[in-house]
Amino acid sequence: MSGWEQTHRRYQLVYAVAADVERHGPAAMTEWQRAIDVEYGSMDAFLLDVRRRWDLAVTARLDGRRCQRRADVEAEVGRVNAGLWAVLSAFADHPALASSTGIPAASSA
């Protein structure tokens, strides 16, 4: 398995799970648990990858916008990446995320 293949599989899995959680809420995670365990080894690793993707999207949008408030950028990222926001919101109390930098301030509205 190449690094590219793993990266591609994880990208597809993260966004498929995120879309499902956005549509059906946190209960949708149950059907994805096996795939998450196979690909990531644990829910912790999966959630940290979701958080990493969120942080990367925020950082990319902040680049060159030094005068824009971070909360405004996070709200914009939340609209574009509503699925990631849904996962982070649904699992904000999960120990893997609780020990990270905190839940984003964005709204999916």
C-alpha positions as a LaTeX table, in Angstrom:
\begin{tabular}{lrrr}
\hline
Residue & $x$ (\AA) & $y$ (\AA) & $z$ (\AA) \\
\hline
Met1 & 0.00 & 0.00 & 0.00 \\
Ser2 & 1.36 & 3.38 & $-0.94$ \\
Gly3 & 1.02 & 6.54 & 1.08 \\
Trp4 & $-1.12$ & 8.00 & $-1.70$ \\
Glu5 & $-3.57$ & 5.09 & $-1.56$ \\
Gln6 & $-3.94$ & 5.47 & 2.20 \\
Thr7 & $-4.37$ & 9.23 & 1.89 \\
His8 & $-7.04$ & 8.79 & $-0.78$ \\
Arg9 & $-8.92$ & 6.13 & 1.23 \\
Arg10 & $-8.88$ & 8.29 & 4.34 \\
Tyr11 & $-10.05$ & 11.36 & 2.44 \\
Gln12 & $-12.98$ & 9.42 & 1.02 \\
Leu13 & $-13.83$ & 7.88 & 4.38 \\
Val14 & $-13.68$ & 11.15 & 6.32 \\
Tyr15 & $-15.95$ & 12.99 & 3.90 \\
Ala16 & $-18.39$ & 10.06 & 3.52 \\
Val17 & $-18.73$ & 9.77 & 7.31 \\
Ala18 & $-18.99$ & 13.55 & 7.69 \\
Ala19 & $-21.78$ & 13.77 & 5.10 \\
Asp20 & $-23.65$ & 10.96 & 6.81 \\
Val21 & $-23.29$ & 12.53 & 10.26 \\
Glu22 & $-24.44$ & 15.86 & 8.82 \\
Arg23 & $-27.58$ & 14.22 & 7.39 \\
His24 & $-28.42$ & 11.76 & 10.17 \\
Gly25 & $-26.65$ & 12.94 & 13.30 \\
Pro26 & $-24.10$ & 11.15 & 15.47 \\
Ala27 & $-26.02$ & 7.85 & 15.36 \\
Ala28 & $-24.86$ & 7.50 & 11.75 \\
Met29 & $-21.37$ & 6.82 & 13.08 \\
Thr30 & $-22.44$ & 3.32 & 14.13 \\
Glu31 & $-22.51$ & 2.04 & 10.55 \\
Trp32 & $-19.04$ & 3.49 & 9.90 \\
Gln33 & $-17.35$ & 2.16 & 13.04 \\
Arg34 & $-15.88$ & $-0.95$ & 11.40 \\
Ala35 & $-14.48$ & 0.99 & 8.43 \\
Ile36 & $-13.01$ & 3.58 & 10.80 \\
Asp37 & $-11.39$ & 0.89 & 12.94 \\
Val38 & $-9.93$ & $-0.85$ & 9.87 \\
Glu39 & $-8.55$ & 2.34 & 8.36 \\
Tyr40 & $-7.53$ & 4.31 & 11.45 \\
Gly41 & $-7.24$ & 1.71 & 14.20 \\
Ser42 & $-9.35$ & 3.78 & 16.57 \\
Met43 & $-12.03$ & 6.43 & 16.78 \\
Asp44 & $-9.45$ & 8.71 & 18.42 \\
Ala45 & $-7.22$ & 8.65 & 15.35 \\
Phe46 & $-10.20$ & 9.23 & 13.06 \\
Leu47 & $-11.46$ & 12.22 & 15.05 \\
Leu48 & $-7.99$ & 13.73 & 15.21 \\
Asp49 & $-7.79$ & 13.45 & 11.41 \\
Val50 & $-11.15$ & 15.21 & 11.08 \\
Arg51 & $-9.83$ & 17.93 & 13.39 \\
Arg52 & $-6.60$ & 18.19 & 11.36 \\
Arg53 & $-8.58$ & 18.63 & 8.15 \\
Trp54 & $-10.71$ & 21.31 & 9.82 \\
Asp55 & $-7.64$ & 23.16 & 11.12 \\
Leu56 & $-5.99$ & 22.96 & 7.70 \\
Ala57 & $-9.09$ & 24.43 & 6.01 \\
Val58 & $-9.21$ & 27.28 & 8.55 \\
Thr59 & $-5.49$ & 27.97 & 8.19 \\
Ala60 & $-5.75$ & 27.99 & 4.39 \\
Arg61 & $-8.61$ & 30.51 & 4.52 \\
Leu62 & $-6.81$ & 32.67 & 7.06 \\
Asp63 & $-3.71$ & 32.86 & 4.86 \\
Gly64 & $-3.60$ & 36.35 & 3.44 \\
Arg65 & $-6.59$ & 37.53 & 5.50 \\
Arg66 & $-4.78$ & 38.83 & 8.55 \\
Cys67 & $-7.41$ & 41.47 & 9.23 \\
Gln68 & $-10.34$ & 39.04 & 9.19 \\
Arg69 & $-11.52$ & 37.63 & 12.51 \\
Arg70 & $-10.80$ & 33.95 & 13.05 \\
Ala71 & $-14.42$ & 33.36 & 14.09 \\
Asp72 & $-15.60$ & 34.75 & 10.75 \\
Val73 & $-13.21$ & 32.48 & 8.87 \\
Glu74 & $-14.33$ & 29.48 & 10.93 \\
Ala75 & $-17.95$ & 30.31 & 10.15 \\
Glu76 & $-17.09$ & 30.40 & 6.44 \\
Val77 & $-15.25$ & 27.08 & 6.70 \\
Gly78 & $-18.23$ & 25.66 & 8.60 \\
Arg79 & $-20.54$ & 26.54 & 5.72 \\
Val80 & $-18.23$ & 24.98 & 3.14 \\
Asn81 & $-17.33$ & 21.96 & 5.29 \\
Ala82 & $-20.59$ & 21.40 & 7.13 \\
Gly83 & $-19.92$ & 17.68 & 7.43 \\
Leu84 & $-16.62$ & 18.18 & 9.24 \\
Trp85 & $-18.35$ & 20.67 & 11.51 \\
Ala86 & $-21.11$ & 18.11 & 12.19 \\
Val87 & $-18.58$ & 15.48 & 13.28 \\
Leu88 & $-16.61$ & 17.90 & 15.44 \\
Ser89 & $-19.79$ & 19.20 & 17.06 \\
Ala90 & $-21.25$ & 15.74 & 17.65 \\
Phe91 & $-18.06$ & 14.44 & 19.24 \\
Ala92 & $-16.79$ & 17.58 & 20.96 \\
Asp93 & $-16.76$ & 15.80 & 24.33 \\
His94 & $-14.80$ & 12.82 & 23.01 \\
Pro95 & $-11.47$ & 12.61 & 24.87 \\
Ala96 & $-9.45$ & 12.83 & 21.64 \\
Leu97 & $-11.03$ & 16.17 & 20.76 \\
Ala98 & $-11.36$ & 17.46 & 24.31 \\
Ser99 & $-7.58$ & 17.32 & 24.62 \\
Ser100 & $-7.05$ & 19.18 & 21.33 \\
Thr101 & $-7.40$ & 22.92 & 20.81 \\
Gly102 & $-11.15$ & 22.94 & 21.33 \\
Ile103 & $-14.19$ & 22.89 & 19.13 \\
Pro104 & $-14.43$ & 25.35 & 16.28 \\
Ala105 & $-16.51$ & 28.46 & 16.75 \\
Ala106 & $-18.26$ & 28.10 & 13.40 \\
Ser107 & $-21.92$ & 27.58 & 12.79 \\
Ser108 & $-23.37$ & 25.41 & 10.07 \\
Ala109 & $-26.14$ & 27.97 & 9.54 \\
\hline
\end{tabular}
